[in-house]
Amino acid sequence: MATNPLTISELTDEIKSILENKFFSVYVTGEISNYKHHSSGHHYFSLKDENSQISCTIWRNTSVNFSLKNGMKVIVRGELSVYAVQGKYQIICTSILPEGTGDLYLAFEKLKSELSEKGYFAQERKRELPLLPMKIGIATSPTGAAVQDMFSTIERRFCPTEIYFRPTLVQGEAAALDIVKAISELNEYDLDVIIIGRGGGSMEDLWCFNMEIVADAIYNSKTPIISAVGHETDFTISDFVADVRAATPTAAAEICTPISKVEFETRLIATKENLFTQINANLSNLKKFLQSTGSEILYRRLTEKIHFHEQRLDDRQNQVEMSLKNKLEKFTQKLDSLKFSLESLHPLQPLEKGFALIRQKNKVLKPNKVPAVNSELEIVRKDDLIIAKVLGTKLKMFDNV
Amino acid sequence: MKFEEKLLKIDELVKLVNSNNESIEDQIKYYEEGLKLIEECRVFLANAEQKIIDISSKSANTD
């Protein structure tokens, strides 16, 4: 019986359907080869053993916690997928672990989700580091590059900082407990920040920073903690619990010295100049004020004073004038009365009343002088003069009047 | 006064010198105080040396 041939697409669809249904979840181990991290972010490689190989793809949004390298033995979890365009099947990986660390990864993921639920990683728990840490605690191995990197970075950037160094085991079975002790001991000093960390290493090497007792010690530390473990790509539980995660120990030292000594010196000089400029501006403003507005005020005040004194002077003058006038009036009155008195004393005044004045030879006849008989007398009256001749004289002429 | 406190004080003095509410006499006082503190900070920075205190001996004793 003749059947129509399938098209390639029809065949591929059938294969795809069978393969993808049968192998929708695979869990395989193998060695990485032909690794390519594409600029799109996706990872492409083959997994192989002695006799076979299979293509693998990791899409860029799948988390990969370590660097993939050719020759590395890994365990992947994923699904089989047929790429019809090239007639190729491949594993789309949903997770990838280095072989041998599978158990550690599981433990890591388990502890991470437990602590996350307990709120150990909560963003609102994270403390701000002081702006300028002056006392820095460091817990790391006394040997190795990390400690020297931190010391030299801090010295280079901001040497006035005091470093409290607690040599600490950061690898091996006793390490976790020693880190816990170091955190507790450093907390006895009044430090601004504590750095715990170490340089790079394998996942097993860094493992002490993934222990729950270390997470607890960081969680309970009074002093803010920077976790600086391994390289940029290494993440540990302590990184998640710490207040700040630094990519490397050197980065932690840089975080602790946000402003370098040189920057400080530059800023201090700038501040000094700023102060100088400002005080000069203030002084010259004041000078201008005094020269313009200020002098106006002074002028106004001065004028007011002058007016005040002028008024007082005017008042005084009025008073003086008034009193002079009074005095003058009094004088006038006095003069009038004196004139009157004087007039009443005038020797001719009695003539008005009918009295007469007797003269002889143009002289007033004095009372004690007795005129001779037959001598001539002038009797002066108010309006006329009587010429008379003395007939005779008697004493006490008024006695009989 | 600690270095950090001096820096804060300098900031405060700069604000006062920049302010319009202070008398010129006070501002001159703040200016002089600021200069003094700046100089102290510069001397501190110039003479500073890194100090590393190893606390392991202490922990050995208390263990």
Interface residues (C-beta under 8 A of the other chain):
Chain A: L131 L132 M134 F151 I154 E155 C159 P160 T161 E162 I163 Y164 F165 R166 P167 K181 A182 E185 L186 Y189 K261 F264 E265 L268 T271 K272 N274 L275 F276 Q278 I279 N282 L283 L286
Chain B: K2 F3 E4 L7 I10 L13 V14 V17 N18 I24 Q27 I28 Y31 G34 L35 I38 C41 R42 F44 L45 A48 E49 Q50 K51 I52 I53 D54 I55 S56 K58 S59 T62
